[in-house]
Amino acid sequence: MKKFMVLVSAVLLLALSPVKAQWVVTDPTNLAQGIVNSAQQIVQTSSTVSNTLKSFQEVKKVYDQGKEYYDKLKAVNNLVKDARKVQQTVLMVGDISELYVNSFGKMINDPNFSPQELTAIAFGYSKLLNESGELLKDLKQIINISSLSLNDKERMEIIDKVYKEVSDYHKLVRYYTNKNISVSYLRAKKKNDAQRVLQLYGTANQKYW
């Protein structure tokens, strides 16, 4: 999409500017690409493996392999403001992957969800991850040369816009996770088994249930 082609230009302009040395030294571009690849593979695995448990095991395997990139990119701190915003945008997609794996891994062991419901929940996670990942995938597209004339203000406006869009997906995944857990919690209360849910998911986000 055109707006993302412009953002690609912004990212490359960062690499061609004085920030270049920082990007080369810390190599965040390759780390970001690792996160993008991992997200894409998770989505593909979710859609191609029919058995829910087997699918999740494969998803977790992909996530664990890509987590190295996620952890290393989080540790990068020598970036200027606009480059850091791009970094944070990529990291949010990594966070979505982490939420998917960690939360759904608990739901797999939750007797309050039926197999059909788990399949639907997994599909929802995959869909949200795919939508957020698409925003990053477009960053890889070939540059529209005419967009290289963007000034710093225009670059930051575009980066801010994409950051907000990915941030909205990130918040939506958190909401989606909490609402699914709330279903389990309400079902457990009816069976006087709410403590099991609290032990499974923890109490940190209980106020959202």
Kinemage of the C-alpha trace (Angstrom):
@kinemage 1
@onewidth
@group {chain A} dominant
@subgroup {mainchain}
@vectorlist {calphas} color= white
{ca met a 1} P 0.000 0.000 0.000
{ca lys a 2} L 1.182 3.496 -0.773
{ca lys a 3} L 1.432 4.720 2.817
{ca phe a 4} L 3.647 1.809 3.714
{ca met a 5} L 5.850 2.367 0.678
{ca val a 6} L 6.467 5.812 2.095
{ca leu a 7} L 7.353 4.329 5.453
{ca val a 8} L 9.903 2.057 3.797
{ca ser a 9} L 11.523 5.186 2.464
{ca ala a 10} L 11.561 6.634 5.952
{ca val a 11} L 13.281 3.567 7.334
{ca leu a 12} L 15.922 3.615 4.630
{ca leu a 13} L 16.446 7.315 5.064
{ca leu a 14} L 17.243 6.570 8.677
{ca ala a 15} L 19.848 4.104 7.523
{ca leu a 16} L 21.360 6.653 5.133
{ca ser a 17} L 21.453 9.427 7.714
{ca pro a 18} L 23.894 9.867 10.657
{ca val a 19} L 21.837 7.184 12.408
{ca lys a 20} L 23.424 4.710 10.010
{ca ala a 21} L 26.319 3.874 12.313
{ca gln a 22} L 23.948 3.012 15.137
{ca trp a 23} L 21.857 0.748 12.941
{ca val a 24} L 24.946 -1.011 11.606
{ca val a 25} L 26.509 -1.515 15.020
{ca thr a 26} L 23.366 -2.894 16.687
{ca asp a 27} L 21.971 -4.464 13.488
{ca pro a 28} L 18.313 -3.854 14.422
{ca thr a 29} L 17.229 -4.236 10.795
{ca asn a 30} L 18.059 -7.945 10.797
{ca leu a 31} L 16.506 -8.353 14.232
{ca ala a 32} L 13.315 -6.683 13.026
{ca gln a 33} L 13.266 -8.937 9.969
{ca gly a 34} L 13.550 -11.959 12.250
{ca ile a 35} L 10.465 -10.826 14.168
{ca val a 36} L 8.543 -10.239 10.942
{ca asn a 37} L 9.483 -13.683 9.638
{ca ser a 38} L 8.514 -15.322 12.916
{ca ala a 39} L 5.101 -13.613 12.929
{ca gln a 40} L 4.450 -14.691 9.353
{ca gln a 41} L 5.440 -18.278 10.100
{ca ile a 42} L 3.183 -18.362 13.162
{ca val a 43} L 0.227 -17.191 11.067
{ca gln a 44} L 1.014 -19.721 8.340
{ca thr a 45} L 1.340 -22.562 10.846
{ca ser a 46} L -1.947 -21.592 12.498
{ca ser a 47} L -3.747 -21.798 9.176
{ca thr a 48} L -2.190 -25.002 7.826
{ca val a 49} L -2.205 -27.405 10.790
{ca ser a 50} L -5.751 -28.622 11.450
{ca asn a 51} L -5.309 -30.182 14.902
{ca thr a 52} L -5.454 -27.404 17.504
{ca leu a 53} L -2.959 -28.907 19.948
{ca lys a 54} L -0.506 -29.871 17.225
{ca ser a 55} L -0.901 -26.433 15.663
{ca phe a 56} L -0.115 -24.729 18.947
{ca gln a 57} L 2.943 -26.898 19.498
{ca glu a 58} L 4.230 -25.872 16.086
{ca val a 59} L 3.374 -22.213 16.734
{ca lys a 60} L 5.284 -22.290 20.015
{ca lys a 61} L 8.253 -23.846 18.268
{ca val a 62} L 8.295 -21.027 15.715
{ca tyr a 63} L 7.915 -18.419 18.451
{ca asp a 64} L 10.725 -19.898 20.559
{ca gln a 65} L 13.016 -19.830 17.529
{ca gly a 66} L 12.198 -16.184 16.827
{ca lys a 67} L 12.309 -15.038 20.443
{ca glu a 68} L 16.053 -14.472 20.165
{ca tyr a 69} L 15.405 -11.636 17.709
{ca tyr a 70} L 12.656 -10.230 19.922
{ca asp a 71} L 14.841 -10.200 23.044
{ca lys a 72} L 17.828 -8.695 21.247
{ca leu a 73} L 15.782 -5.952 19.610
{ca lys a 74} L 14.310 -5.025 22.994
{ca ala a 75} L 17.857 -4.539 24.273
{ca val a 76} L 18.761 -2.039 21.535
{ca asn a 77} L 18.749 1.432 23.083
{ca asn a 78} L 21.137 3.581 21.039
{ca leu a 79} L 18.582 4.808 18.517
{ca val a 80} L 17.325 8.316 17.906
{ca lys a 81} L 13.644 9.148 18.336
{ca asp a 82} L 12.339 8.256 14.878
{ca ala a 83} L 14.342 5.040 14.638
{ca arg a 84} L 13.200 4.058 18.130
{ca lys a 85} L 9.560 4.524 17.104
{ca val a 86} L 10.091 2.079 14.252
{ca gln a 87} L 11.775 -0.330 16.679
{ca gln a 88} L 8.842 -0.091 19.103
{ca thr a 89} L 6.394 -0.746 16.284
{ca val a 90} L 8.182 -3.967 15.380
{ca leu a 91} L 8.407 -4.984 19.033
{ca met a 92} L 4.650 -4.676 19.457
{ca val a 93} L 4.179 -7.365 16.816
{ca gly a 94} L 6.597 -9.479 18.831
{ca asp a 95} L 4.485 -8.750 21.922
{ca ile a 96} L 1.373 -9.921 20.097
{ca ser a 97} L 3.126 -13.190 19.250
{ca glu a 98} L 4.137 -13.553 22.887
{ca leu a 99} L 0.595 -12.883 24.121
{ca tyr a 100} L -0.732 -15.453 21.678
{ca val a 101} L 1.713 -18.175 22.731
{ca asn a 102} L 1.654 -17.561 26.480
{ca ser a 103} L -2.086 -16.991 26.867
{ca phe a 104} L -3.284 -19.649 24.464
{ca gly a 105} L -0.846 -22.118 26.002
{ca lys a 106} L -2.793 -21.723 29.246
{ca met a 107} L -6.153 -21.904 27.512
{ca ile a 108} L -5.187 -25.272 26.023
{ca asn a 109} L -5.071 -26.579 29.594
{ca asp a 110} L -8.305 -24.877 30.635
{ca pro a 111} L -11.248 -27.326 30.925
{ca asn a 112} L -13.695 -24.428 30.614
{ca phe a 113} L -13.074 -24.214 26.861
{ca ser a 114} L -14.313 -26.791 24.366
{ca pro a 115} L -12.074 -27.965 21.493
{ca gln a 116} L -14.232 -25.999 19.069
{ca glu a 117} L -13.852 -22.850 21.154
{ca leu a 118} L -10.083 -23.289 21.343
{ca thr a 119} L -9.951 -23.588 17.577
{ca ala a 120} L -11.932 -20.365 17.232
{ca ile a 121} L -9.752 -18.563 19.801
{ca ala a 122} L -6.587 -19.656 18.002
{ca phe a 123} L -8.034 -18.395 14.739
{ca gly a 124} L -8.736 -15.033 16.362
{ca tyr a 125} L -5.176 -14.704 17.625
{ca ser a 126} L -3.807 -15.676 14.239
{ca lys a 127} L -6.028 -13.147 12.488
{ca leu a 128} L -4.974 -10.288 14.778
{ca leu a 129} L -1.307 -11.225 14.454
{ca asn a 130} L -1.646 -11.382 10.693
{ca glu a 131} L -3.267 -7.962 10.485
{ca ser a 132} L -0.580 -6.345 12.627
{ca gly a 133} L 2.185 -8.244 10.854
{ca glu a 134} L 0.956 -7.042 7.477
{ca leu a 135} L 1.776 -3.501 8.546
{ca leu a 136} L 5.398 -4.560 9.002
{ca lys a 137} L 5.589 -6.798 5.950
{ca asp a 138} L 4.805 -3.836 3.759
{ca leu a 139} L 7.945 -2.141 5.066
{ca lys a 140} L 9.947 -4.552 2.940
{ca gln a 141} L 8.495 -3.429 -0.359
{ca ile a 142} L 10.571 -1.729 -3.030
{ca ile a 143} L 10.871 2.018 -2.448
{ca asn a 144} L 8.945 4.529 -4.440
{ca ile a 145} L 11.834 6.792 -5.429
{ca ser a 146} L 9.655 9.887 -5.460
{ca ser a 147} L 8.985 9.448 -1.735
{ca leu a 148} L 12.653 10.042 -0.918
{ca ser a 149} L 11.926 13.756 -0.950
{ca leu a 150} L 10.027 13.498 2.335
{ca asn a 151} L 11.209 15.882 5.014
{ca asp a 152} L 11.757 14.916 8.655
{ca lys a 153} L 8.311 16.112 9.736
{ca glu a 154} L 6.562 14.052 7.051
{ca arg a 155} L 8.611 10.992 7.936
{ca met a 156} L 7.734 11.270 11.604
{ca glu a 157} L 4.035 11.745 10.829
{ca ile a 158} L 3.989 8.528 8.812
{ca ile a 159} L 5.960 6.589 11.399
{ca asp a 160} L 3.604 7.863 14.115
{ca lys a 161} L 0.566 6.779 12.117
{ca val a 162} L 1.815 3.230 11.578
{ca tyr a 163} L 2.918 3.059 15.214
{ca lys a 164} L -0.639 3.982 16.274
{ca glu a 165} L -2.202 1.387 13.975
{ca val a 166} L -0.006 -1.395 15.330
{ca ser a 167} L -0.566 -0.112 18.877
{ca asp a 168} L -4.320 -0.412 18.342
{ca tyr a 169} L -3.892 -4.067 17.336
{ca his a 170} L -1.677 -4.632 20.364
{ca lys a 171} L -4.387 -3.264 22.668
{ca leu a 172} L -7.021 -5.300 20.865
{ca val a 173} L -5.081 -8.534 21.443
{ca arg a 174} L -4.836 -7.732 25.159
{ca tyr a 175} L -8.577 -7.066 25.265
{ca tyr a 176} L -9.277 -10.256 23.304
{ca thr a 177} L -7.143 -12.246 25.741
{ca asn a 178} L -8.856 -10.806 28.816
{ca lys a 179} L -12.347 -11.352 27.403
{ca asn a 180} L -11.592 -14.995 26.657
{ca ile a 181} L -10.215 -15.482 30.160
{ca ser a 182} L -13.326 -13.807 31.578
{ca val a 183} L -15.482 -16.441 29.859
{ca ser a 184} L -13.516 -19.179 31.609
{ca tyr a 185} L -13.690 -17.342 34.928
{ca leu a 186} L -17.482 -16.934 34.783
{ca arg a 187} L -17.954 -20.588 33.867
{ca ala a 188} L -15.648 -21.607 36.697
{ca lys a 189} L -17.576 -19.486 39.218
{ca lys a 190} L -20.771 -21.335 38.349
{ca lys a 191} L -18.964 -24.574 39.185
{ca asn a 192} L -17.372 -23.092 42.342
{ca asp a 193} L -14.008 -23.599 40.702
{ca ala a 194} L -12.867 -19.999 40.194
{ca gln a 195} L -9.653 -20.540 42.121
{ca arg a 196} L -8.429 -22.915 39.427
{ca val a 197} L -8.744 -20.135 36.841
{ca leu a 198} L -6.936 -17.669 39.086
{ca gln a 199} L -4.098 -20.117 39.549
{ca leu a 200} L -3.905 -20.829 35.824
{ca tyr a 201} L -3.896 -17.260 34.541
{ca gly a 202} L -2.741 -15.351 37.605
{ca thr a 203} L -4.469 -12.425 39.263
{ca ala a 204} L -2.583 -9.499 37.674
{ca asn a 205} L -5.345 -8.751 35.159
{ca gln a 206} L -8.281 -9.924 37.255
{ca lys a 207} L -9.807 -6.437 37.271
{ca tyr a 208} L -10.472 -6.857 33.522
{ca trp a 209} L -12.460 -10.031 34.019
